Amino acid sequence: SPYNSRYAGDQVFRITPSNAEEVRSLKKVLGRMKVDFWQPSGAFLIHQNATVDVHVKRNDTRVLHARLKQERIGYRVFISNLQKEIEKQTGYHSSRMRR
Amino acid sequence: SQSQYDYEVYHSLEEIQAWMFEMNRTHPELVSVLSVGKSYEGRPLYVLQLGKRSRPQKKAVWMDCGVHAREWIGPAFCQWFVKEAISSYKYDSVTTRLLNQLSFYIMPVFNVDGYHFSWNSDRFWRKTRSKHHKSQCRGVDANRNWKVKWCDEGASSHPCDDTYCGPFAESEPEVKAVARFLRRHRKRVKAYISIHAYAQMLLYPYSYKYATIPNFSCVESAAQNAVSALYSAHGVRYRYGPASTTLYVSSGSSIDWAYRNGIPYAFAFELRDTGHFGFLLPESLIDPTCAETTRAVKAIASGLLRKC
């Protein structure tokens, strides 16, 4: 399977901080974790009412769920299993066959 | 061969480079392949010159895709645009006029090393693959490395960050090669277009400050026409405006450099998909995304043939 399934169980969180306090809290929470920023391109670019999408490794998803709940920051899981989405993107099996 | 090439799937770097030469072989009167330099890892940096070879001093449009490796819809769009232009030349009056009166320099994959790495190792790699200093981290953000307000607000000086500006401006061979090409052709290039994903926006200078560009009204109306043309295809709305206020402030960006280098129309497209897929736009959506964006790029190019 593509990338040797390294993204199995990884998730992408979508978070939209609605005020300055939530922006501060979110920067603090994400600053302590190793996440891959999809948008914006880094924690220092997070601003109020702007969508934040972060890719979180499977071992860290539980921690982030807990931290966001603790900070009462609204969020949703944008992509629940990254590996599946990668395979869907290129129709992995069918497109390889086609090629 | 060309007729079997599938424009509705994502292709590896090798396939795209082979495709470029195939387009030149099958349409020599409209397509030539230029090499503008070599990447950090030594790969050639190919650019297609598209358009009727008539007058040497024709106005030109530059379009690059794949500055950020993980934004795969970019290279897919550059290929689609070339295919569309060639297949509708002589059949569609707008395309015929554009290819007769303009030259298009199209770089399907700007960040060849990063794109290759995103196919074979890390699907979400963004930067180039250069190695600087003693840092164990690789790569520079190719959209923070241009010689305009370099490494100021909105860029990072830490080699491990995704927005790392590099050890110095134009440190990346890919950036230096394209900057050199555009400097050399500055009198002819009237529009610079860079294709990114996935915020669904059309951005123009400035990125590095909140000021208004001198030719704002012309650029603003070109952007408005472009997003209207895009919307007319499938009803998808794109926001548009200065990058600093529409997205966020960033320094060392290619559109600011192009604009400051004398190119009056500089745009960055942020293609789909902000709704469900992010960087993982499925192949089933390549067609509508590329079709709508082709209308927008044609609208920008047509605007160059009118007085503003």
Interface residues (C-beta under 8 A of the other chain):
Chain A: P2 Y3 Y7 V12 D36 F37 W38 Q39 P40 S41 G42 F44 L45 H47 A50 T51 D53 H55 F78 I79 L82 E85 I86 K88 Q89 T90 G91 S95 R98 R99
Chain B: D6 V9 Y10 S121 D122 R123 F124 R126 D141 G154 S156 D161 D162 T163 Y198 A199 L247 Y248 S250 T274 H276 F277 G278 F279 L280 L281 P282 E283 S284
